[in-house]
Each structure stands twice: as C-alpha cells, then as structure tokens.
C-alpha cells in the first residue's frame, strides 16, 4: 500500500486527529492526492466529503471547481467547509454560488459565504449590489457586511440608503462600511 493510500485510510478513519494530520499530509502531496480525493467528494458519506474538501482547503492550489461543487452539497457541514476553503482561496467564479448561500438555512454556511465574498474583493461588488434588492433580511445584513469589508466606493449609495432601514444590524454594517470608506 502506498503512502498516499495509507493517508487516505487515516483520512476516512474514526480518529479525528489522525484524519486532520492525514489531510494536511495529503494536501502537501498536491496534484498526486487529487485522484484519491475525487471518489471521496462523490461519496454518499458526508463525513468523507467533508474530509475531502478539508484536504483541498489545505492545498496551496486546490481545484476550485471541486470547492464550488461542494458549495451545493446536501450536507451543511460540507457546504460550510467549502465556503471556508474559498475564504482562503478566493475565486471570482464562485460568486453566484456564494451569493445564493447567503440565504442558506444554516447560518454558519451563510456567514462563511459572506466572508468568502469579502475575500474575493472588489470584483463581486456589482453582484452584491444587484443581489441586495431581492435578498432576505438576513442576506441583506451579510451583503452589507461583505461590502463594508471590501471598502469599494460603488457601495456608498446603498450604504447611505441602508442607514434609513429599520434593522439595527443592517444600519450597523452600513455605518461601519461608510466609516471604513
């Protein structure tokens, strides 16, 4: 059994500390580990999918298309780790999926999607401004927080208008964004 296969066995085992160590070592293997991770990403076991995404997140150059696919996983924990991976590895093309996750039924997933959008930066501002109008109240807060973190002047008008909104959290992030600008 090769070293990578041994690590794969540890990754899918019951010992979480061993799985974490295996994830980091597999990530160091880079491209050589990808053929082992793909079956895990497609596994019916959410735990296997989670560890595959966790391993991708630790890579210096992960397959972002695999991370984007994991954003649509039926398991909230897998979606969360994929969004967190995109915080570390921002990818413009993930913007539409991340914006849709701002309405995720799991608040951690929505929060991490907002952070990933902020990590992408100025290129997502037009999409965030457009998404704001039709967004749920919770998603509006997350959009405003991302805009505050990005600090792009394109968002000033929206922030000014949000100062009149009844939501204290939305007003807070609008005020924070304006002060950062």
N, C-alpha and C positions, 0 to 999 in steps of 0.2 A: 504494500500500500504506500503510495507516495505521500510526501509531507503534506501536500495540499489536501489530499483526501483525509488524512488524519485530522487536519484542522477543520475540515468540513464536518467530520463526525463530532468533534468537540463543539462546533458551532450549533449543531442541532441536538446536542445532548441536554441533559437536565440541569447541569451545573452552570448557573448564570455567569459566575466569574470566569469559568473556563471558556464559556461561549464568547464573552467580551474579549478575552485575550486572543481567542481564535479569530474573531472578527478583525481585530487590529493587525494580526499577522497576515491574514488573507488580504487585507487592504494593502499591505506593503507589497504583496505579490503583484498587485495591479492587474494588468490585462490577463495574466496567466490564471487568475482566480475567476475571471468572468464566466467561463464555461461551467464552472461549478455553481455559480450563483444563479444563473438563469433558471435551472429547474426549481430552485428554492423560491424564486419570485413567482413561479407559476404553481406552487404547491397549494393544495387545499388547506394546509395547516397555516393559520395566520401567524403562529409563532415562527415558523420557518421563513415566511415572507418578511416578517419584521426583522429577523436577523440578517437576511439578505440585504435589505435596504440599509440597515445599520452598518453593514460592511461596506456597501457602496459609499455611504456618507463619509467613512473614514479614509477613502481613497483620495489621492491628490487630484486625480482627474476621473471622476466617476462617469458612468454612462448616464447622462442627464435624461435621456429619453426613457430609461428604466425608472428613474426617480419620478418623472412626470406621470408615467403609467401607474406608479404606486399611489399617486395622489387620488386616484379613483378607486382604490381598494375598498372592499366592503367593510373591512375592519378599521375602526377609528384609530387604533394604535399604529397601524401601518401607515395610514394617511398622515398621522402626526409625525412619525419619524421621517417620512418622505419630505414633508414641509420643512422640518428642522434641517434636513440634509440640504435643502435648497436655500436655507439661510446661509449655510457655509459655502455653498456652490451656486450663487445666483445665476439664473438662466432666464433671459428675456422671453423665450418661447413658452415658459411655464406660466406667464402672466394670466392668460384666460382661465386656466385651471385653478390657479391660486385665488383669483377673484371669486370664482364660483365657491371655493371653500370658505370664504368669509361668511357664508350662510350655513356652514356645516352644523349639524345638530350637536356635534361635540365641540364645546367651547375651546378646548385646548387646540384642536385642529384649526379652528378659525383664527385663534390668536397666532399660532405659528405661521399660518398662511399670510397674515398681515405682516409679520416680521420678515418673511421671505420676500414679499413685495417691496418692503422698505429696503432690503438688502440689494435688490435688483437696481433700484435707484430711479433716476430721472426719466428713463425711457418708459416707465409704467404710469407716469403722471397722467397723460391723456386718457388712458384706460380707466384709471381710478376716478378721474373727474366724471367720466361718462357713466361709470357704474354707480356713482353716488346717488343719482336721482332715483333709480329704481330699487335701491338697496333697502333691506330691512333696517330697523333702528340699530340693532347690534352691529350689522355690517357697516353702517354709516360711521359708527364710532371707530371701528377698526380701520376703515378707509382714511378717516381723518387722522388717526394716529400714524398711519404709514406716511401720509402726506406731510405731517409735522416732522417726521424723522428724515424725510427726503429733502425738505427745505427748498422746494422749487417755487419761484415766483408765480408760475402758472396757477398755483392753488390759492393765491391770496383772495380772489373774489369769493370762492367757495368758503374759505375760512371766515371771511367777513360776514357772509350770509349766515353761516352756522352759529355765529355769536348771538343771533336772534332766536335760535332754536330753543325749545323748552328742555332739552336734555342737558343735564349738568355735565355728563361725561363728554358729550359732543362739544359743548362750549369749552370745556377744559382743553381738549385736544386742539380745537381751533385757536384758542388763545395761546397755547403752547407753540403751535406752528407759527403763528404770527410773530411771537416774540423771538423764535429761532431765526426767522427771516429778517 
